[in-house]
Amino acid sequence: MNLNIIGYIIYLTLTSVIIVKVGKICYQNGNIYVSQLIPNHIDLCHKTNHVLLMAYYLLNIGYCAMTLISWEKIISITQLVEIISIKSAIIIVTIACMHYINIILITKYIKKLI
């Protein structure tokens, strides 16, 4: 039995929920960093932060969808759980790395301005 379709649905649902949840948290807390980059322009800061959120969603959900191409045929429940776990872990680590790289870059940029 081919379990790929079930795996795709579970994987995309799981990763989409994680991506949206992390995106909302970063969006809510990101205004502080964006407002330091663009002082005295609150409206522009909110719009910039919103564009960053949309880019984050498109990049990560698009990457998740593109990884489906590389999946091999899943023939057992054990293999299904293993592949979903590995692929989800890769996405979570990628998101974490991107977040820390962004924080480092923004911090360095703000220090240059000061």
C-alpha positions as CSV (number, residue, x, y, z in Angstrom):
1,M,0.0,0.0,0.0
2,N,1.3,3.5,-0.9
3,L,1.1,5.8,2.0
4,N,2.6,8.9,0.3
5,I,-0.7,10.8,0.0
6,I,-1.4,10.4,3.7
7,G,2.2,11.4,4.5
8,Y,1.9,14.5,2.3
9,I,-1.3,15.6,4.1
10,I,0.1,15.0,7.6
11,Y,3.4,16.6,6.7
12,L,2.0,19.7,5.1
13,T,-0.6,20.2,7.8
14,L,2.0,19.8,10.6
15,T,4.6,22.0,9.0
16,S,2.1,24.7,8.0
17,V,0.8,24.9,11.6
18,I,4.3,25.2,12.9
19,I,5.2,27.8,10.3
20,V,2.1,29.9,10.9
21,K,2.5,29.8,14.7
22,V,6.2,30.8,14.5
23,G,5.4,33.5,11.9
24,K,2.7,35.0,14.2
25,I,5.0,35.1,17.1
26,C,7.8,36.7,15.1
27,Y,5.4,39.2,13.6
28,Q,4.1,40.3,16.9
29,N,7.5,40.7,18.5
30,G,9.3,41.9,15.3
31,N,7.8,45.4,15.4
32,I,10.4,46.3,18.1
33,Y,13.3,45.4,15.8
34,V,11.8,47.0,12.7
35,S,11.0,50.2,14.6
36,Q,14.6,50.5,15.6
37,L,15.7,50.3,12.0
38,I,13.1,52.9,10.8
39,P,12.5,55.3,13.7
40,N,9.6,57.8,13.7
41,H,7.7,55.9,11.0
42,I,5.3,53.6,12.8
43,D,3.1,52.9,9.8
44,L,6.0,52.0,7.6
45,C,7.4,49.7,10.3
46,H,4.1,47.8,10.5
47,K,3.9,47.5,6.7
48,T,7.5,46.3,6.5
49,N,7.0,43.8,9.2
50,H,3.9,42.5,7.4
51,V,5.9,42.1,4.1
52,L,8.5,40.2,6.0
53,L,5.8,37.9,7.4
54,M,4.4,37.2,4.0
55,A,7.8,36.5,2.6
56,Y,8.5,34.2,5.5
57,Y,5.2,32.3,4.8
58,L,5.9,32.0,1.1
59,L,9.5,30.9,1.5
60,N,8.9,28.3,4.2
61,I,5.6,26.8,2.9
62,G,7.0,26.8,-0.6
63,Y,10.1,25.0,0.6
64,C,7.9,22.4,2.4
65,A,5.9,21.8,-0.7
66,M,9.0,21.5,-2.9
67,T,10.5,18.9,-0.6
68,L,7.6,16.5,-1.4
69,I,9.3,15.8,-4.7
70,S,12.2,14.0,-3.0
71,W,10.1,11.6,-1.0
72,E,10.5,7.9,-1.8
73,K,7.6,5.5,-1.9
74,I,6.3,4.9,1.7
75,I,5.1,1.4,2.2
76,S,4.7,1.0,6.0
77,I,3.4,3.0,8.9
78,T,6.8,2.9,10.5
79,Q,8.5,4.4,7.5
80,L,5.7,7.0,7.3
81,V,6.3,8.2,10.9
82,E,10.1,8.2,10.3
83,I,9.9,10.3,7.1
84,I,7.5,12.8,8.6
85,S,9.6,13.1,11.7
86,I,12.8,13.7,9.8
87,K,11.3,16.1,7.2
88,S,9.6,18.1,10.0
89,A,12.8,18.3,12.0
90,I,14.6,19.6,9.0
91,I,12.0,22.4,8.6
92,I,12.1,23.3,12.3
93,V,15.9,23.5,12.4
94,T,15.9,25.6,9.2
95,I,13.4,28.0,10.6
96,A,15.4,28.3,13.8
97,C,18.6,28.9,11.9
98,M,17.0,31.6,9.7
99,H,15.6,33.3,12.8
100,Y,18.9,33.4,14.6
101,I,20.7,34.6,11.5
102,N,18.1,37.4,11.1
103,I,18.5,38.4,14.7
104,I,22.3,38.6,14.3
105,L,22.2,40.6,11.1
106,I,19.6,43.1,12.6
107,T,21.7,43.5,15.8
108,K,24.8,44.1,13.8
109,Y,23.0,46.6,11.6
110,I,21.5,48.5,14.6
111,K,25.0,48.6,16.2
112,K,26.4,50.2,13.1
113,L,23.7,52.9,13.3
114,I,24.4,53.7,16.9
